[in-house]
Every structure is written in C-alpha cells, then in structure tokens.
Amino acid sequence: GGTFVIEDLTQRGPFTEQEAYHLRHIVSAPSVTDTDSYRKDLEDAGFVIEEMRDMSDPWTDWVVMRYESFRAEEATYRDFFGPELYDHRCYFYQTIQDLFKNGHMGGVRIVGRKPMS
C-alpha cells in the first residue's frame, strides 16, 4: 500500500560509444533505460504508475547552470577542493552537461504505488 517517488536518468536516444563509456566510467551509471521500459518494468513488478513526468528540459537547464557556475568560481572551488578533485568534479559536471545537451540523456519523475494485497 505504499507510495513512491523516483527521479532518475533516462535514455532519450541511442548513446554513442563515447557516451556509453562516459556513463559507465565517469557517471558510474552502467545502464540507463528509456521511460517506456522503466514503466513496463515497474508495472511488471506490481506497481501502479500514477504519473510519469519528463524532467529533461529543466534538468538540462540545471546541469548547464551547475557546470557554468562551477567554472565561473574556479578559484574558490580549486582552493576548497584542491586541484585534483576540482578537475575531476569539473570533468564530471561537463560530462553530465554534454549528455543532456546532446539529447540522448534525460530525466523522469515517477509517482506510483504498490496496491494493497
């Protein structure tokens, strides 16, 4: 009888070989599914989906803003994190931004419930 909210990455189009590599090795997301498969998997597991909202546009705006803001404050963040961690985090943010901007990755909000038995 419980209710859940999931916000997750989704696949909007086929990932290039480089994008798939970045997902696995930079983002640590070995698999990202499309929304239709996500819905089917949840329903097959017995959940009722009440809402699926595409969050790709606002998330794209946000990841672009996050990357640009991080770069704009480089001196502050480089001092705080140190050069190695700053460079790693900057590359991570840029990778996420690129995945969204290329249109192959998006986001979804799913609201559902498990019916009472």
N, C-alpha and C positions, 0 to 999 in steps of 0.2 A: 503493500500500500504506500510505499514511499515515493517521493517526488525528487527529481534531479534536474540540475542544470549543468550542461557541458559546454565549454567553449574550447574549440580545438582548431588546429590547422586542417585544411582540406586541399585536395588536389583539384585544380580547375582545368588543367590541360596536361598533356604529357610532359613530364620532366625531361630536359635534355640530360645527356650523360653527365655533364658537369654539374647540373642542378642536383641530380640524384647523388652524386659524390658529396656535394656540399651538405645536403640533407643528412646523409649518414655521418659524415666526419666533422662537420662544423656545427650543425644544429643538433646533432645526436637524435635525429628522427629517422630511424631505419625504414619506416613506412608512413605514408600519408595517403589517406583514401579520399575518394570523391564523396560528395554528400549523399548521392543515391545509395551507394554501397554502405555508407555509415548508417543510414536509416534502415536499410534491409537487415543489417547485422543486429541492430538494436531490437527491431521488431521480431526477428527470428529468435532472439534471446528472451522474448516475452514482454518486452517493454512497449508501452503505448507512447507514441510521439505526439505531443500536443503542439509543438512549434519548432520549426527549423528556420532560423533567420540567417541569411547570408551577411556576414560581417566584413567581407573582403574590402569594400571601399573604405570604411572608417579605419580598419586595421592598417590598410596600405598608407593612408594619411598619417597614422600614428607612427608606424615604423620609419617612414621617411623623416618625420619630425624628430624622432628619437636619435636617428643617425646624425642628422644635420646639427642638432643641439649638442650631441656628444663631441662632434668635430669642432664646433664653434667654441667649446670650452676645453679644448685640448690641454692647454697648460695646467688648468685646475685639476682635470682628471688624471693627467700624466703624473703630476705631483702626488695626488692622492693614491692612485693605484700602482704607480711605478711604471716604467716604460714597457716592460714585457706584458704585463696584464692589460695596460691601456691598449697596446697594439692588438692583442688577442681579442679584447672586447670590441674594439673598433671594427675589426675584420668580421666578427660575428654579427654586429649590427648592420654592417654593409651587406653581408650575405643575405640576411633576412630581408632587408630592403629590396635587394635585387630580385629575390624570389617572388616577392609580392608585385613589384613593378613590372616584371616580365609577364605577369598574368597567369602563371602556372600554379601559384600557391594562393590560397585564400583562407578565409576563416568562417566558422559557423558557430552559432549558438543554438543548442538543442535543449528543449524543455520537454521532459517526459515523466512517466510514472510507471511503476510496477503495479499492475492490478492486484487487488486482494484475491487470494486463492479461495 
